[in-house]
Amino acid sequence: MRRNAVAVVGAAETTDLGVIPNLSQIGLHADAALNAMADCGLRPKDIDGIATAGQTPVELAQYLGITPTWIDGTAVGGCSFMIHVRHAAAAIEAGLAKTILITHGESGKSRIGNPMRRVDPQSLNGQFEQPFGPMGPPSMFTIPVMRYMKTYGVTEEQIAQVSVIQREWAAKNPRATFKTPITTDDVLNSRMIAWPFRLLMCCLVTDGGGALILTSAERAKDFKTRPVYILGTGESAETPMVSQMEDFTSSRAFRVAGPTAFQQAGISPTVKDVDHLMIYDAFAHLPIYGLEDLGFLPRGEAAAFIAGRNTAPGGILPLNTNGGGLSYMHSGMYGMYALQESVRQMRGTAAAQVPNAKISVCHGVGGMFAASGTIIFSNEAP
């Protein structure tokens, strides 16, 4: 795929975020999709490609009145939407579709029209992890984190700093769920969930959604919105079982998806080349892993880097500027919201806008380090 050949021309989240008891899951998809279409002046009849996760693209196409020539139902967890962007960009370049809609909607808190959450007893997780008692991400993600902390001497206080700093970013965002400042002591005194995770180290549980519309860079010039160009993309997967990671202190999927995107973009993971960074943060340890596996920092140094306020407002590498899944919102699959913030930063419309930002890296995770997707955006025309 050529860099800067495809652009985002439409981007929007659901009208409301947080608690939305009056919309079902598919209704949230539709709300976000119609908002994204209104953003760039399109109607359903103008869309010929559709991608989504959670809801099938077939159901959504019928619901919105779209007859696509290209569909993608890739569903690998929260980074599915990064991977959709990659696939959509390739499809547009290949001539399989001209205008592709990517949607997300999830009634994570209200549970209206959401499928029942369960682990299939015949799956690998059901056979080899669930019988030993883990109860979802808050307990399963502790497995790699405890090894990481022991290997590199990372403290609970340093992990707590991730939550503290992201709350600072959230305080600048009127749409954020939690905006009240917190301290390290607040985090460490919050309710224990599964060591080392305390409540304020864990993501929110909310309702909401978002949508993106992509087209060719050539066509993007004709839209009323400022185009955001796709500079590089990457994707990978490691294992559906966190217990089977190759190395508990690093994600192999991260180490493939990220460098693939940087190589395509022709830039390096440095503060010289990257102005803005989004790293999926369902739990407070994920930005630490992301900074290292993407190549911004050597192994074992990211926790101190964050605690040193390098990613905070005014820092050298603005990270998760919407407040992240820890303070902005997290309906279950967070990747779409990270993409939305990257697009806002590139358009110059973010609540906590990074001055003169020209390149944004958006990195996601699916499952417990199971999959990963990385998208690099630019606002400079090819």
C-alpha positions as CSV (number, residue, x, y, z in Angstrom):
1,M,0.0,0.0,0.0
2,R,1.3,3.4,-0.9
3,R,1.7,6.0,1.8
4,N,-0.8,8.9,1.7
5,A,-2.9,7.2,-1.0
6,V,-6.0,7.0,1.2
7,A,-7.5,9.5,3.5
8,V,-10.1,9.7,6.3
9,V,-12.8,12.3,5.2
10,G,-15.5,11.5,7.8
11,A,-15.1,10.9,11.5
12,A,-17.5,11.1,14.4
13,E,-18.5,9.4,17.6
14,T,-22.1,8.8,18.9
15,T,-24.1,11.8,19.8
16,D,-23.8,10.9,23.5
17,L,-21.1,9.0,25.3
18,G,-21.2,7.3,28.7
19,V,-24.6,5.9,29.7
20,I,-27.0,5.6,26.8
21,P,-30.0,3.5,27.8
22,N,-32.2,4.5,24.9
23,L,-30.1,3.0,22.1
24,S,-29.3,-0.6,21.4
25,Q,-25.9,-1.8,20.1
26,I,-26.9,-1.6,16.4
27,G,-28.5,1.8,17.2
28,L,-25.2,3.1,18.4
29,H,-23.5,1.9,15.2
30,A,-26.1,3.7,13.2
31,D,-25.9,6.9,15.2
32,A,-22.1,7.0,14.8
33,A,-22.3,6.1,11.1
34,L,-24.9,8.9,10.4
35,N,-22.8,11.4,12.3
36,A,-19.7,10.5,10.3
37,M,-21.7,10.8,7.1
38,A,-23.0,14.2,8.1
39,D,-19.5,15.2,9.0
40,C,-18.4,14.9,5.4
41,G,-21.7,15.4,3.6
42,L,-22.4,11.8,2.5
43,R,-25.5,9.6,2.6
44,P,-25.9,5.9,2.8
45,K,-26.2,5.5,-1.0
46,D,-22.7,7.0,-1.3
47,I,-21.1,4.2,0.7
48,D,-19.9,1.1,-1.2
49,G,-17.8,-0.5,1.5
50,I,-18.5,-1.4,5.1
51,A,-16.5,-2.9,8.0
52,T,-17.3,-3.5,11.6
53,A,-16.8,-5.7,14.6
54,G,-19.2,-6.9,17.3
55,Q,-22.2,-6.4,14.9
56,T,-21.9,-8.2,11.6
57,P,-21.3,-6.0,8.6
58,V,-24.2,-7.8,6.9
59,E,-26.7,-6.7,9.6
60,L,-25.3,-3.2,9.6
61,A,-25.4,-2.8,5.8
62,Q,-29.1,-3.8,5.8
63,Y,-29.9,-1.6,8.8
64,L,-28.3,1.5,7.1
65,G,-29.6,0.7,3.6
66,I,-26.1,0.2,2.1
67,T,-25.4,-2.3,-0.7
68,P,-21.6,-2.8,-0.5
69,T,-19.1,-4.1,-3.0
70,W,-16.7,-4.8,-0.2
71,I,-17.2,-6.0,3.4
72,D,-14.9,-6.8,6.3
73,G,-16.1,-8.4,9.6
74,T,-12.6,-8.9,11.2
75,A,-13.2,-9.2,14.9
76,V,-10.1,-9.6,17.0
77,G,-11.0,-7.4,20.0
78,G,-10.4,-3.7,20.6
79,C,-7.8,-3.2,17.7
80,S,-10.3,-4.6,15.1
81,F,-10.9,-1.0,13.9
82,M,-7.2,-0.3,13.3
83,I,-7.1,-3.5,11.2
84,H,-10.3,-2.4,9.4
85,V,-8.6,0.9,8.4
86,R,-5.6,-1.1,7.0
87,H,-7.9,-3.4,5.1
88,A,-10.1,-0.6,3.8
89,A,-7.1,1.4,2.6
90,A,-5.8,-1.6,0.7
91,A,-9.3,-2.2,-0.8
92,I,-9.6,1.4,-2.0
93,E,-6.2,1.2,-3.6
94,A,-7.2,-2.1,-5.3
95,G,-10.4,-0.5,-6.7
96,L,-12.7,-2.8,-4.7
97,A,-14.6,0.1,-3.2
98,K,-14.5,3.9,-3.4
99,T,-16.0,5.0,-0.1
100,I,-15.7,2.8,3.0
101,L,-17.5,3.2,6.3
102,I,-16.0,1.6,9.4
103,T,-18.3,1.6,12.5
104,H,-18.3,0.7,16.1
105,G,-21.1,0.7,18.6
106,E,-21.3,-1.0,22.0
107,S,-23.7,-0.8,24.9
108,G,-21.0,-1.8,27.3
109,K,-22.7,-0.5,30.4
110,S,-26.4,-0.5,29.7
111,R,-26.2,-3.9,27.8
112,I,-29.0,-3.0,25.4
113,G,-28.9,-5.3,22.4
114,N,-25.4,-6.6,23.1
115,P,-24.6,-10.3,22.7
116,M,-24.1,-12.3,25.9
117,R,-20.5,-12.4,27.0
118,R,-19.2,-15.9,27.5
119,V,-16.2,-18.1,27.0
120,D,-16.9,-21.1,24.8
121,P,-15.8,-24.1,26.8
122,Q,-14.5,-25.7,23.6
123,S,-12.2,-22.7,22.8
124,L,-8.5,-22.7,23.8
125,N,-9.3,-20.3,26.6
126,G,-12.2,-22.4,27.8
127,Q,-10.1,-25.5,27.9
128,F,-6.8,-24.3,29.2
129,E,-7.3,-21.0,31.1
130,Q,-10.9,-20.7,32.4
131,P,-10.7,-23.9,34.5
132,F,-8.0,-22.3,36.6
133,G,-10.1,-19.4,37.7
134,P,-9.3,-16.2,35.8
135,M,-12.3,-13.9,35.6
136,G,-11.7,-11.8,32.5
137,P,-9.2,-9.1,31.6
138,P,-8.7,-7.7,35.2
139,S,-7.3,-10.9,36.4
140,M,-5.8,-12.3,33.1
141,F,-3.8,-9.2,32.3
142,T,-2.0,-9.5,35.7
143,I,-0.1,-12.5,34.5
144,P,2.3,-10.6,32.2
145,V,2.3,-7.5,34.4
146,M,3.6,-9.2,37.4
147,R,6.5,-10.7,35.4
148,Y,7.2,-7.3,33.9
149,M,7.3,-5.6,37.3
150,K,9.7,-8.2,38.7
151,T,12.0,-8.2,35.7
152,Y,12.4,-4.4,35.5
153,G,11.8,-3.3,39.0
154,V,8.7,-1.3,38.1
155,T,6.6,-0.2,41.1
156,E,2.9,0.2,41.7
157,E,3.5,3.9,42.0
158,Q,4.9,4.1,38.5
159,I,2.0,2.2,37.0
160,A,-0.4,4.5,39.0
161,Q,1.2,7.5,37.2
162,V,-0.3,6.3,33.9
163,S,-3.7,6.8,35.4
164,V,-2.9,10.1,37.0
165,I,-1.5,11.7,33.8
166,Q,-4.3,10.4,31.6
167,R,-6.7,12.0,34.0
168,E,-4.9,15.3,33.4
169,W,-5.6,15.0,29.7
170,A,-9.2,14.0,30.4
171,A,-9.7,17.2,32.5
172,K,-9.2,19.1,29.2
173,N,-11.9,17.2,27.4
174,P,-15.5,18.1,27.9
175,R,-16.7,14.7,26.6
176,A,-14.6,12.7,29.0
177,T,-16.4,10.5,31.5
178,F,-14.0,11.4,34.4
179,K,-12.4,14.8,34.6
180,T,-11.7,15.3,38.3
181,P,-7.9,15.3,38.9
182,I,-6.5,12.3,40.8
183,T,-3.2,11.7,42.6
184,T,-0.9,8.7,42.9
185,D,-2.4,8.1,46.4
186,D,-5.9,8.2,45.0
187,V,-5.0,5.4,42.6
188,L,-3.2,3.3,45.2
189,N,-6.0,3.7,47.7
190,S,-8.7,2.8,45.3
191,R,-10.3,-0.6,45.6
192,M,-8.1,-3.6,44.8
193,I,-9.3,-5.6,41.8
194,A,-6.5,-8.1,41.2
195,W,-2.9,-7.2,42.2
196,P,-1.4,-5.0,41.0
197,F,-4.5,-3.5,39.4
198,R,-6.6,-1.2,41.5
199,L,-9.9,0.3,40.3
200,L,-8.3,3.4,38.9
201,M,-5.8,1.4,36.9
202,C,-8.7,-0.3,35.1
203,C,-10.7,1.0,32.1
204,L,-14.2,2.5,32.3
205,V,-17.3,0.6,31.3
206,T,-19.5,2.8,29.2
207,D,-21.8,3.0,26.2
208,G,-20.9,4.6,22.9
209,G,-19.5,4.2,19.4
210,G,-17.7,5.9,16.5
211,A,-17.3,5.8,12.8
212,L,-14.8,6.6,10.1
213,I,-15.2,7.1,6.3
214,L,-12.2,6.5,4.0
215,T,-11.7,7.3,0.4
216,S,-8.8,7.9,-2.0
217,A,-6.5,10.9,-1.4
218,E,-7.5,12.2,-4.8
219,R,-11.2,12.2,-4.0
220,A,-10.6,13.5,-0.5
221,K,-9.8,16.9,-1.9
222,D,-13.4,17.3,-3.0
223,F,-14.8,17.0,0.6
224,K,-15.6,19.8,3.0
225,T,-13.6,18.2,5.8
226,R,-9.8,18.4,6.2
227,P,-8.4,15.1,4.9
228,V,-6.3,13.0,7.3
229,Y,-4.0,10.8,5.2
230,I,-2.9,7.2,6.1
231,L,0.8,7.2,6.1
232,G,1.5,3.6,7.4
233,T,-0.3,0.6,8.7
234,G,0.5,-2.7,10.4
235,E,-1.3,-5.7,12.0
236,S,-0.4,-9.0,13.7
237,A,-1.5,-11.6,16.2
238,E,0.3,-13.7,18.8
239,T,-2.0,-16.0,20.8
240,P,-5.6,-16.1,22.2
241,M,-4.2,-17.2,25.5
242,V,-2.3,-14.8,27.6
243,S,-0.6,-17.7,29.4
244,Q,1.1,-18.7,26.1
245,M,2.8,-15.4,25.3
246,E,6.3,-15.8,24.0
247,D,7.6,-13.3,26.6
248,F,5.4,-11.8,29.4
249,T,7.4,-8.6,29.3
250,S,6.7,-7.8,25.6
251,S,4.0,-8.4,23.0
252,R,5.2,-10.1,19.8
253,A,2.1,-8.8,18.0
254,F,3.1,-5.2,19.0
255,R,6.6,-5.8,17.8
256,V,5.3,-6.8,14.3
257,A,2.4,-4.4,13.8
258,G,4.2,-1.3,15.0
259,P,7.5,-1.6,13.0
260,T,5.5,-2.6,9.9
261,A,3.6,0.7,10.0
262,F,6.7,2.7,10.7
263,Q,8.6,1.1,7.8
264,Q,5.7,1.8,5.4
265,A,5.4,5.4,6.7
266,G,9.1,6.0,6.3
267,I,9.5,7.4,9.8
268,S,11.0,6.3,13.1
269,P,9.4,5.9,16.5
270,T,11.0,9.0,17.9
271,V,9.9,12.4,19.2
272,K,11.6,13.9,16.2
273,D,9.2,12.1,13.8
274,V,6.0,11.6,15.9
275,D,4.0,14.5,17.2
276,H,1.2,12.6,18.9
277,L,0.6,9.1,20.1
278,M,-2.4,7.0,21.1
279,I,-1.8,3.7,22.8
280,Y,-4.8,1.5,23.7
281,D,-5.1,1.7,27.5
282,A,-7.7,-0.8,28.8
283,F,-5.4,-1.1,31.8
284,A,-2.6,1.2,33.0
285,H,0.2,-1.1,31.9
286,L,-0.6,-1.1,28.2
287,P,1.0,2.3,27.4
288,I,4.2,1.0,29.1
289,Y,4.3,-2.0,26.8
290,G,3.4,0.0,23.8
291,L,6.1,2.6,24.2
292,E,8.7,-0.1,24.3
293,D,7.4,-2.5,21.7
294,L,6.8,0.2,19.2
295,G,10.4,1.2,19.6
296,F,10.2,4.6,21.4
297,L,12.1,3.4,24.4
298,P,14.4,0.5,25.4
299,R,12.9,-2.4,27.4
300,G,12.2,-1.5,31.0
301,E,12.3,2.3,30.6
302,A,8.8,3.3,29.7
303,A,7.3,3.4,33.2
304,A,10.0,5.9,34.4
305,F,9.5,7.8,31.1
306,I,5.8,8.3,31.9
307,A,6.4,9.0,35.6
308,G,8.8,11.7,34.4
309,R,5.9,13.5,32.8
310,N,7.2,13.1,29.3
311,T,3.7,12.0,28.1
312,A,1.8,14.5,30.2
313,P,0.4,17.9,29.0
314,G,3.5,19.9,28.0
315,G,5.6,16.8,27.6
316,I,7.8,15.8,24.7
317,L,5.5,13.0,23.5
318,P,1.8,13.7,24.1
319,L,0.1,10.4,24.7
320,N,-3.6,9.5,25.0
321,T,-4.7,13.1,24.8
322,N,-8.4,12.3,25.0
323,G,-8.0,10.8,28.5
324,G,-7.9,7.2,27.2
325,G,-9.8,4.2,28.2
326,L,-9.0,5.0,31.8
327,S,-10.8,8.4,31.9
328,Y,-12.3,9.2,28.5
329,M,-14.5,6.2,27.7
330,H,-14.3,2.5,27.1
331,S,-17.3,0.6,25.9
332,G,-15.4,-2.8,25.6
333,M,-13.5,-2.4,22.3
334,Y,-11.7,0.9,22.7
335,G,-9.8,1.1,19.4
336,M,-12.3,3.3,17.6
337,Y,-12.0,6.0,20.2
338,A,-8.3,6.1,19.9
339,L,-8.6,6.5,16.1
340,Q,-11.1,9.3,16.5
341,E,-8.7,11.2,18.7
342,S,-5.8,10.8,16.2
343,V,-8.1,12.1,13.5
344,R,-9.1,15.1,15.6
345,Q,-5.5,15.9,16.4
346,M,-4.6,15.8,12.7
347,R,-7.6,18.0,11.9
348,G,-6.7,20.5,14.6
349,T,-10.0,20.1,16.4
350,A,-9.0,18.1,19.5
351,A,-10.1,19.3,22.9
352,A,-6.5,19.1,24.1
353,Q,-4.9,20.0,20.7
354,V,-1.2,19.4,20.3
355,P,0.3,22.5,18.6
356,N,1.5,22.0,15.1
357,A,1.0,18.2,15.2
358,K,1.6,16.7,11.7
359,I,1.9,13.0,12.5
360,S,-0.1,10.8,14.9
361,V,0.5,7.2,15.7
362,C,-2.5,5.1,16.8
363,H,-1.7,1.7,18.3
364,G,-4.2,-0.9,19.5
365,V,-4.4,-4.3,21.2
366,G,-7.0,-7.0,20.9
367,G,-7.7,-9.5,23.7
368,M,-4.9,-10.1,26.2
369,F,-2.1,-9.2,23.9
370,A,-3.7,-11.5,21.3
371,A,-3.7,-9.1,18.4
372,S,-2.5,-5.7,17.4
373,G,-3.0,-3.0,14.8
374,T,-1.1,0.2,14.2
375,I,-2.2,3.2,12.0
376,I,0.0,6.2,11.3
377,F,-1.8,9.4,10.2
378,S,-0.6,12.6,8.6
379,N,-2.4,15.9,7.8
380,E,0.1,16.9,5.1
381,A,-1.1,16.3,1.5
382,P,0.9,13.9,-0.7
